[in-house]
Amino acid sequence: MNGTIYLNTREAAAHLGLSTRTLDRYRVSGDGPVFLKFGGRVRYLREDLDEWARSRRRKSTSDDGSGPRPGPAGADR
């Protein structure tokens, strides 16, 4: 076994601080993190969730994400 841990939707939503319903909607629309499908079961890798969360970083509420991405916290000081 390679030690990879697969999270179900409930666990993934808790990791991201989202409701399962929100994560379901993101999955249907294609706006959410990448996921794996094993038969009818949806699973997520923790590193994919973290990568998706990082891709959503913004500097202000008016930032639509189309510009350059902010660096790590404190990098612009």
Residue pairs with C-beta under 8 A, 6 or more apart in sequence:
4 45
5 45
5 46
6 36
6 43
6 44
6 45
7 15
7 43
7 44
7 45
7 46
7 49
8 41
8 42
8 43
8 44
9 20
9 23
9 24
9 42
9 44
10 20
11 44
12 23
12 33
12 44
12 49
13 19
13 20
13 22
13 23
15 46
15 49
16 23
16 33
16 49
16 53
23 32
25 31
25 32
26 32
26 33
27 35
27 42
32 52
33 44
33 48
33 49
33 51
33 52
33 53
34 44
34 48
34 52
35 42
35 43
35 44
35 48
36 42
36 43
36 44
36 45
37 43
55 69
56 65
57 69
57 70
58 65
58 70
59 70
70 76
